[in-house]
Amino acid sequence: MKIAFTKPFHKDYQELPAHIQLRIDEQIERLLDNPRHPSLRMKKMEGRPSIWEARITGGYRMTLQIDGDTYLLRRVGPHNVLKRP
């Protein structure tokens, strides 16, 4: 699988603290290695069947779409990012 980033994801990422950015990087590596890794807790978003959410930390999430062999990372941030996936 490959990774692609949306502009909103890049913007969200740049605004986050360095320790959260490091955790995001770690979780992206896990996503590439094993999308079923327990720490990701990846699941389809309710009401948005083409968008998935994955856990970064207890309070941070990222949203993504799967398009063929590519994970398109859409948004990342505090848990409320799920309101604007």
C-alpha positions as CSV (number, residue, x, y, z in Angstrom):
1,M,0.0,0.0,0.0
2,K,1.0,3.6,-0.6
3,I,0.2,6.8,1.4
4,A,-1.2,10.1,-0.1
5,F,-2.0,13.2,1.9
6,T,-4.6,15.8,1.4
7,K,-3.9,19.5,1.9
8,P,-6.1,19.6,5.0
9,F,-4.1,16.7,6.5
10,H,-0.8,18.6,5.9
11,K,-2.3,21.7,7.5
12,D,-3.7,19.9,10.5
13,Y,-0.4,18.0,11.0
14,Q,1.7,21.2,10.9
15,E,-0.5,22.8,13.6
16,L,0.0,19.9,16.1
17,P,2.7,19.6,18.8
18,A,5.9,17.8,17.9
19,H,5.2,14.9,20.3
20,I,1.8,14.3,18.5
21,Q,3.4,14.6,15.1
22,L,5.9,11.8,16.2
23,R,3.0,9.6,17.3
24,I,1.2,10.3,13.9
25,D,4.3,9.2,12.1
26,E,4.5,6.0,14.2
27,Q,0.8,5.2,13.5
28,I,1.2,5.8,9.8
29,E,4.1,3.2,9.8
30,R,1.8,0.8,11.7
31,L,-0.9,1.4,9.1
32,L,1.4,0.5,6.3
33,D,2.7,-2.6,8.1
34,N,-0.6,-3.9,9.5
35,P,-3.9,-1.9,9.2
36,R,-5.4,-4.3,11.8
37,H,-2.8,-3.3,14.4
38,P,-4.7,-3.0,17.7
39,S,-3.4,0.4,18.5
40,L,-4.9,1.9,15.4
41,R,-8.5,0.7,16.2
42,M,-9.3,1.3,12.6
43,K,-13.0,1.3,11.7
44,K,-15.4,2.7,9.2
45,M,-17.0,6.0,10.2
46,E,-20.7,5.8,11.0
47,G,-22.7,7.4,8.3
48,R,-19.7,7.7,6.0
49,P,-19.1,4.3,4.6
50,S,-16.1,5.3,2.4
51,I,-14.2,7.1,5.2
52,W,-12.3,5.3,7.9
53,E,-11.0,6.6,11.2
54,A,-7.8,5.4,13.0
55,R,-6.6,6.2,16.5
56,I,-3.4,8.3,17.1
57,T,-3.7,8.6,20.9
58,G,-6.7,8.6,23.3
59,G,-7.6,12.1,22.2
60,Y,-6.3,12.3,18.6
61,R,-7.6,10.6,15.4
62,M,-7.0,10.6,11.7
63,T,-9.4,10.0,8.9
64,L,-8.6,8.2,5.6
65,Q,-10.0,6.7,2.5
66,I,-8.8,3.5,0.8
67,D,-8.5,3.9,-2.9
68,G,-7.1,0.8,-4.6
69,D,-3.6,0.4,-3.2
70,T,-3.5,3.9,-1.6
71,Y,-4.4,5.2,1.8
72,L,-5.5,8.8,1.3
73,L,-5.0,10.5,4.7
74,R,-7.7,13.2,4.9
75,R,-7.6,14.9,8.4
76,V,-5.8,14.5,11.7
77,G,-6.3,16.1,15.0
78,P,-8.2,16.0,18.3
79,H,-11.1,13.6,18.5
80,N,-13.5,16.3,17.1
81,V,-11.7,16.0,13.7
82,L,-14.2,13.2,13.2
83,K,-16.9,15.9,12.8
84,R,-15.2,17.2,9.7
85,P,-13.6,14.1,8.1
